[in-house]
Structures are given as C-alpha cells and as structure tokens.
C-alpha cells in the first residue's frame, strides 16, 4: 500500500507556515492544531523545511521571550527527509526510523501534499500484517472453500 | 524565562502500587506521555513513560501510542496479561528522575531535555512536585508571550482572550461548560466542572495568567447525571 493511501484515509491537513512568519505565529499554530510539527512552505507550495516543538524549545532556551519575534526561517530544520505519495508505507517507515523522526513530509513533483506520521504508518502496517495473517490462516485451514 | 513561568501545574501522578493498566488508562485519557510516581510521603521516586510501558511488550517495536490504545481496546487481552502478571508502577518506572527547581532558567531546561534525550522534566520546590515541563510547554509559553507590552497593563479583552487560550490548552478540562469575563483585571469564572480538583486547578491556572489581579471563582461542580436504565 502507498503513502498516498494513508494520507487520504487520515485526511487531516498538515499545519503550514511561511519562512518569514514570526515564531510566535508558529507556536500558536502548533498549539491550536495540537501537533508537534509544521511545514514551512513558500508561495508556490514548495517545501523549505519543517519547524518542530524541539526547534521552538531551543529558540526559547536561547532567547527567552524574544524568540517570539524571530522569523521561522531562523530556527527551522531545512535538511528534511521526504517521501512521495507513490512510495510504499514500509519505505516511509524505514526512512523515519533511519532519521529518528516521527513525521515525514509527502512531496509530489515539488509540491507538498501533507505529512505522514510514524504512528499512522505503524498503525497501517499493523492492519496489513493482521490481514496477511488472516489470509494465511484461511489458506491453511481451508476456510472460505467450504 | 523561568521554570515556574512555563511549567504545567496540574500534574497527574500515581503511587508505586498503581497498576500499569491504570497508568495506561491515565496516559490515554489525559493525553499525556508520562506520569511521575510519588511515595507515601509525597516525594517523587520515579516516572513511568509510554516507553517504560512499551518495554513490557514482547514485540520489540518502538514508541507508538497505538499500543496503548490496543491495550485499552475492546478485546482487552493485553490488559488481562498485565493484570495476571500484577505489574505495578514500581516495577516499570525509571528510578533516576532528573528534575529542576522552579527558578531554573528555560535555557538550562531546554539543554537538559535535549542532552538527556528526555521528553519532560518534573519541577520541584523543596523536594515537592509543583509542575512538569515538556517541549510543548515551551511552545505554549511562546504562543502566550505578550510581545512588546510585557509590563504594560493588559486590557480586559486581551486578558479574557488569554484566559480562554490557556484553558483551551489544558487536556484535563472541558472549556465548553465554562465562561470567563474580566473587568478591571478581575477575572470572573462561571460554569461547571467535574470535580473540586478541577475547580481548584482552574483557579490556579487563571491566577497564573499575567495581568489577572484577582479571581472570582464561581465555577460549580456539575451534579452527577442520573442515567435512566431501561429494563
């Protein structure tokens, strides 16, 4: 099954900010969306980086309340792993594990489609594995043929 | 910024003898990822996180909260397993708890969370637990910073908005049954909550909103609903 399938079934649009937005705007967005990550995109919808609760924590640690006025681009992470809708869920999972991240932006032809979360990907794989097991059981016991 | 300015004050805790089934329920219901474990004399002796619960599992998988949900799921097999093995907080908790004081600087706390690769740190005053700080508390603190007008008296409408925002962030309270008005810096709280603890915690929360001079807590405990059972 593909990443695009998980994105569709999970629906929720990823939080997005612009590189020149103030950090406080990003913090408010993360808070209201109850998420730990927002995509940083340009006017054309291209991915410039991501900003996470960890990035904000570092900025507040360094600058205190003054961090509120910093631009998102000053603290965002720009070296981000991505996947595309046609990638397998397994592939996306492997990337997240290798990079030790819990989210992976989904980008098709340079345009951001959303974010796949570790949790969603795992949940999906568990479902698949259970289905495979069930099919095996049926095969072995001949159920469905009677 | 100091620990006391950003910490979450209302901390869900457990005792050493709390079963891990109960802990799993607490984590999921309160949408939190760990609970401090308190001794009989109210000292913090450990912390149980999702990860600690995960290690009880034989699958060897990493993180995911879906595990916790399976744990609470309809068939309850995992729960039965745990019950039959009688595991308690003290069997799974992490003993070495790194903590900070109320006066700890945000910079140090950020360093501690990062360098120890931990996701939250308890805040102590004279050895007693008064709060807990995670990454999301930094996010919330920054979201609520009153930029540029920090020492200027905030007007009533701004205060009211700030109170609503604060309450909205709290997983332990349902803002739908509450209303807040502010006049001359005095906050008037009305509506219903489920328990006296919630009522008290709400008061502490609103008192902590910068610019609030006084709190009139007119919040009431919601009367228990009687469920009519049809036979």
HADDOCK unambig.tbl for C-alpha pairs under 7 A between the chains (distance, minus, plus):
assign (segid A and resid 24 and name CA) (segid B and resid 142 and name CA) 5.80 0.50 0.50
assign (segid A and resid 24 and name CA) (segid B and resid 143 and name CA) 5.19 0.50 0.50
assign (segid A and resid 27 and name CA) (segid B and resid 139 and name CA) 5.14 0.50 0.50
assign (segid A and resid 27 and name CA) (segid B and resid 140 and name CA) 6.71 0.50 0.50
assign (segid A and resid 27 and name CA) (segid B and resid 142 and name CA) 6.24 0.50 0.50
assign (segid A and resid 27 and name CA) (segid B and resid 143 and name CA) 5.04 0.50 0.50
assign (segid A and resid 28 and name CA) (segid B and resid 143 and name CA) 4.75 0.50 0.50
assign (segid A and resid 31 and name CA) (segid B and resid 139 and name CA) 6.97 0.50 0.50
assign (segid A and resid 31 and name CA) (segid B and resid 140 and name CA) 6.37 0.50 0.50
assign (segid A and resid 53 and name CA) (segid B and resid 135 and name CA) 5.87 0.50 0.50
assign (segid A and resid 53 and name CA) (segid B and resid 136 and name CA) 6.18 0.50 0.50
assign (segid A and resid 53 and name CA) (segid B and resid 139 and name CA) 6.21 0.50 0.50
assign (segid A and resid 54 and name CA) (segid B and resid 135 and name CA) 6.27 0.50 0.50
assign (segid A and resid 56 and name CA) (segid B and resid 138 and name CA) 6.99 0.50 0.50
assign (segid A and resid 56 and name CA) (segid B and resid 139 and name CA) 6.24 0.50 0.50
assign (segid A and resid 57 and name CA) (segid B and resid 110 and name CA) 6.16 0.50 0.50
assign (segid A and resid 57 and name CA) (segid B and resid 135 and name CA) 5.93 0.50 0.50
assign (segid A and resid 57 and name CA) (segid B and resid 138 and name CA) 5.37 0.50 0.50
assign (segid A and resid 57 and name CA) (segid B and resid 139 and name CA) 6.74 0.50 0.50
assign (segid A and resid 58 and name CA) (segid B and resid 110 and name CA) 6.12 0.50 0.50
assign (segid A and resid 60 and name CA) (segid B and resid 138 and name CA) 6.84 0.50 0.50
assign (segid A and resid 61 and name CA) (segid B and resid 106 and name CA) 5.04 0.50 0.50
assign (segid A and resid 61 and name CA) (segid B and resid 107 and name CA) 3.58 0.50 0.50
assign (segid A and resid 61 and name CA) (segid B and resid 110 and name CA) 5.52 0.50 0.50
assign (segid A and resid 62 and name CA) (segid B and resid 107 and name CA) 5.71 0.50 0.50
assign (segid A and resid 64 and name CA) (segid B and resid 1 and name CA) 5.61 0.50 0.50
assign (segid A and resid 65 and name CA) (segid B and resid 1 and name CA) 6.94 0.50 0.50
assign (segid A and resid 65 and name CA) (segid B and resid 142 and name CA) 6.64 0.50 0.50
assign (segid A and resid 65 and name CA) (segid B and resid 145 and name CA) 6.38 0.50 0.50
assign (segid A and resid 68 and name CA) (segid B and resid 142 and name CA) 5.99 0.50 0.50
assign (segid A and resid 119 and name CA) (segid B and resid 64 and name CA) 5.55 0.50 0.50
assign (segid A and resid 123 and name CA) (segid B and resid 66 and name CA) 6.82 0.50 0.50
